[in-house]
């Protein structure tokens, strides 16, 4: 079985993130870059299955700027067999639709039985890319799984819904997205780190995939304006001089809070 895990490098969630006022994009140089935790959990799902099934091949796939190879090597050190890095200047500021299109073409190129992704990245938090990929590829998709069970020809799992838990399943090939309910990722050991240096890491461009980011007639999102978040202003302080109740009531009425 060929399992492809979609991974993403994101600004460190424990540091303050900044927005570039020139480009409208996240300033990725302002904070340390790390492998998204949900990507690590997605990889763990694939590796856990591979541990029990020797014929399983796990590939990690990422659309990311140059300089992301260290993150992909970390995935290889954890146990992935190979990595594919899509990098191209034409992807700067890519929206969800372009990202999904690029990933779908990359998946066609590497071939897959199962694609595993996180439900939300910690930077964009769009949550739509896995579903868009499945639509473009014409395969089944299951979202937000909190448990996953993979077999030779199918995948199933559960997800919470209002008032209960829903059990879903689909035949392979399929695309699934998982939540943080899945186990934490394993740590890379010394043997894995050394082995990662020799594992294949392929770099491909938009031209290699046959994707044109400027395709006429294809809707793409563009940034119109960007501005810093305004500073918080001081709130109104009510001092009780016998009329605090009246002041509070007036404030609530004026701001339509009652």
C-alpha positions as CSV (number, residue, x, y, z in Angstrom):
1,X,0.0,0.0,0.0
2,X,1.2,3.5,-0.8
3,X,0.2,6.1,1.8
4,X,0.9,9.8,1.2
5,X,0.9,12.1,4.2
6,X,0.4,15.9,3.6
7,X,2.6,17.9,5.9
8,X,3.1,21.6,6.4
9,X,5.8,23.8,7.9
10,X,4.3,26.6,10.0
11,X,5.4,29.4,12.3
12,X,6.0,28.2,15.8
13,X,2.7,28.4,17.6
14,X,4.4,29.3,20.9
15,X,5.8,32.5,19.5
16,X,4.0,35.7,18.4
17,X,3.2,35.5,14.7
18,X,3.5,38.6,12.5
19,X,1.9,39.7,9.2
20,X,3.9,41.4,6.5
21,X,2.2,44.7,5.7
22,X,3.9,44.7,2.3
23,X,2.7,41.3,1.1
24,X,-0.3,40.5,3.3
25,X,1.3,37.2,4.1
26,X,2.6,35.7,7.3
27,X,6.1,36.9,8.0
28,X,7.7,33.4,8.2
29,X,11.1,34.9,9.0
30,X,9.9,36.5,12.2
31,X,9.5,33.3,14.1
32,X,11.0,29.8,14.1
33,X,9.5,27.3,11.6
34,X,8.3,23.9,12.8
35,X,6.5,20.9,11.5
36,X,2.8,21.4,12.2
37,X,1.7,19.2,15.1
38,X,-1.3,17.9,13.2
39,X,1.0,16.9,10.4
40,X,3.1,14.9,12.9
41,X,-0.1,13.1,14.1
42,X,-1.1,12.4,10.5
43,X,2.3,10.9,9.8
44,X,2.1,8.8,13.0
45,X,-1.2,7.2,11.7
46,X,0.6,6.2,8.5
47,X,3.7,4.9,10.3
48,X,1.7,2.9,12.8
49,X,0.1,1.1,10.0
50,X,3.4,0.6,8.2
51,X,5.0,-0.8,11.3
52,X,2.4,-3.7,11.2
53,X,2.5,-4.1,7.4
54,X,5.9,-4.3,5.9
55,X,4.8,-3.8,2.3
56,X,3.5,-0.3,3.1
57,X,5.3,2.7,1.6
58,X,4.9,6.1,3.4
59,X,5.6,9.3,1.4
60,X,5.4,12.8,2.8
61,X,4.3,15.6,0.5
62,X,4.5,19.3,1.1
63,X,4.0,22.5,-0.8
64,X,6.4,24.9,0.8
65,X,9.0,27.6,0.1
66,X,12.7,26.8,-0.3
67,X,14.5,26.0,2.9
68,X,11.9,23.5,4.1
69,X,14.0,20.5,3.5
70,X,15.0,20.2,7.2
71,X,11.3,19.8,8.1
72,X,10.9,17.1,5.5
73,X,14.1,15.3,6.6
74,X,12.5,15.2,10.1
75,X,9.6,13.3,8.6
76,X,12.0,10.9,7.0
77,X,13.9,10.5,10.3
78,X,10.6,9.6,12.0
79,X,10.1,6.8,9.5
80,X,8.7,8.0,6.2
81,X,10.4,6.3,3.2
82,X,10.5,9.3,0.9
83,X,9.5,12.9,0.5
84,X,8.2,15.2,-2.2
85,X,8.7,19.0,-2.0
86,X,6.8,21.2,-4.3
87,X,8.5,24.6,-4.5
88,X,8.0,27.4,-7.0
89,X,7.9,31.2,-6.9
90,X,4.5,31.1,-8.5
91,X,3.1,29.6,-5.3
92,X,3.8,32.7,-3.2
93,X,0.6,33.6,-1.5
94,X,-1.3,30.6,-3.1
95,X,-4.9,30.3,-2.0
96,X,-6.7,27.1,-1.0
97,X,-7.8,26.3,-4.5
98,X,-4.4,26.6,-6.0
99,X,-2.8,24.7,-3.2
100,X,-5.3,21.9,-3.6
101,X,-4.8,21.8,-7.4
102,X,-1.0,21.5,-6.9
103,X,-1.3,18.8,-4.3
104,X,-3.7,16.8,-6.4
105,X,-1.3,16.9,-9.4
106,X,1.6,15.9,-7.2
107,X,-0.5,13.0,-5.9
108,X,-1.3,11.8,-9.4
109,X,2.4,11.9,-10.0
110,X,3.5,9.8,-7.0
111,X,0.4,7.5,-7.0
112,X,-1.4,6.6,-3.8
113,X,-3.9,4.3,-2.1
114,X,-4.5,6.6,0.9
115,X,-3.9,10.2,1.6
116,X,-3.8,11.4,5.2
117,X,-3.9,15.1,6.2
118,X,-4.7,17.1,9.3
119,X,-8.1,18.8,9.5
120,X,-6.6,22.3,10.2
121,X,-3.2,23.8,9.9
122,X,-2.2,26.1,12.8
123,X,-1.4,29.0,10.5
124,X,-4.1,29.2,7.8
125,X,-6.7,27.0,9.5
126,X,-8.7,26.9,6.3
127,X,-9.7,23.2,6.7
128,X,-10.8,22.8,3.0
129,X,-7.7,21.5,1.2
130,X,-8.2,17.7,1.9
131,X,-11.8,17.9,0.6
132,X,-10.8,19.9,-2.4
133,X,-8.1,17.4,-3.3
134,X,-10.5,14.5,-3.1
135,X,-12.9,16.4,-5.4
136,X,-10.2,17.0,-7.9
137,X,-9.0,13.4,-7.8
138,X,-12.5,12.0,-7.8
139,X,-12.0,9.8,-4.8
140,X,-13.8,9.4,-1.4
141,X,-13.1,11.8,1.4
142,X,-13.7,11.6,5.1
143,X,-13.2,14.6,7.4
144,X,-12.2,15.2,11.0
145,X,-11.6,11.6,12.0
146,X,-10.8,11.0,15.7
147,X,-10.1,7.3,15.1
148,X,-8.7,5.6,12.0
149,X,-8.7,1.9,11.0
150,X,-6.9,1.1,7.7
151,X,-7.3,-2.3,5.9
152,X,-6.0,-3.6,2.6
153,X,-8.8,-2.1,0.5
154,X,-10.7,0.3,2.8
155,X,-10.4,2.9,5.5
156,X,-12.8,3.6,8.3
157,X,-13.1,5.8,11.4
158,X,-15.2,7.7,13.8
159,X,-15.9,11.4,14.2
160,X,-17.9,13.3,16.8
161,X,-21.2,14.8,15.7
162,X,-24.0,16.7,17.5
163,X,-25.4,14.2,20.0
164,X,-23.1,11.3,19.3
165,X,-20.3,9.6,17.3
166,X,-20.5,8.9,13.6
167,X,-18.8,5.8,12.0
168,X,-17.8,6.2,8.4
169,X,-15.9,4.1,5.9
170,X,-14.7,4.2,2.3
171,X,-13.0,2.0,-0.3
172,X,-9.5,2.9,-1.3
173,X,-8.2,5.1,-2.9
174,X,-9.4,7.7,-0.4
175,X,-8.4,11.0,1.3
176,X,-8.9,11.4,5.0
177,X,-8.3,14.2,7.5
178,X,-7.7,13.6,11.2
179,X,-8.0,15.6,14.4
180,X,-5.8,16.0,17.4
181,X,-7.6,13.2,19.1
182,X,-5.2,10.8,17.3
183,X,-1.9,9.9,19.2
184,X,1.1,12.1,19.5
185,X,3.9,11.5,17.0
186,X,6.9,9.4,17.8
187,X,10.4,10.9,18.2
188,X,13.1,10.3,15.6
189,X,15.9,8.2,17.0
190,X,19.6,8.4,16.1
191,X,19.2,5.5,13.6
192,X,16.3,7.2,11.9
193,X,18.2,10.6,11.7
194,X,21.2,8.9,10.0
195,X,19.0,6.9,7.7
196,X,17.0,10.1,6.7
197,X,20.1,11.5,5.0
198,X,20.0,8.8,2.4
199,X,16.3,8.7,1.8
200,X,15.0,10.3,-1.4
201,X,13.7,13.8,-1.2
202,X,12.4,15.0,-4.6
203,X,11.9,18.6,-5.5
204,X,9.3,19.5,-8.2
205,X,8.1,22.7,-9.7
206,X,4.8,23.9,-11.1
207,X,6.1,23.2,-14.6
208,X,6.9,19.6,-13.6
209,X,3.3,19.2,-12.5
210,X,1.8,21.0,-15.4
211,X,0.0,23.6,-13.2
212,X,-0.2,27.3,-14.3
213,X,-1.0,29.6,-11.4
214,X,-2.3,32.2,-13.9
215,X,-4.7,29.9,-15.7
216,X,-7.3,32.1,-17.5
217,X,-10.8,31.6,-16.2
218,X,-9.7,29.9,-13.0
219,X,-10.8,31.7,-9.8
220,X,-7.9,32.6,-7.5
221,X,-8.1,34.7,-4.3
222,X,-6.1,37.9,-4.1
223,X,-5.2,40.1,-1.2
224,X,-6.9,43.5,-1.6
225,X,-5.7,45.4,1.5
226,X,-3.9,44.6,4.7
227,X,-3.5,46.6,7.9
228,X,-2.3,46.1,11.4
229,X,-4.8,45.1,14.0
230,X,-5.8,48.3,15.9
231,X,-4.6,48.6,19.5
232,X,-7.1,47.8,22.2
233,X,-8.5,50.9,23.8
234,X,-9.1,51.3,27.5
235,X,-12.5,50.3,28.7
236,X,-15.0,52.4,30.5
237,X,-14.4,52.4,34.3
238,X,-17.5,52.8,36.5
239,X,-16.9,54.2,39.9
240,X,-19.7,53.6,42.4
241,X,-20.7,56.9,43.8
242,X,-24.3,55.8,44.5
243,X,-25.2,55.7,40.8
244,X,-23.1,52.7,39.5
245,X,-26.2,50.7,38.7
246,X,-27.6,53.5,36.6
247,X,-24.3,53.9,34.8
248,X,-24.0,50.2,34.1
249,X,-27.6,50.0,32.8
250,X,-27.0,53.0,30.5
251,X,-23.8,51.4,29.2
252,X,-25.6,48.2,28.3
253,X,-28.4,49.9,26.6
254,X,-26.2,52.2,24.6
255,X,-24.2,49.3,23.3
256,X,-27.3,47.2,22.7
257,X,-26.1,44.5,25.1
258,X,-29.6,44.1,26.6
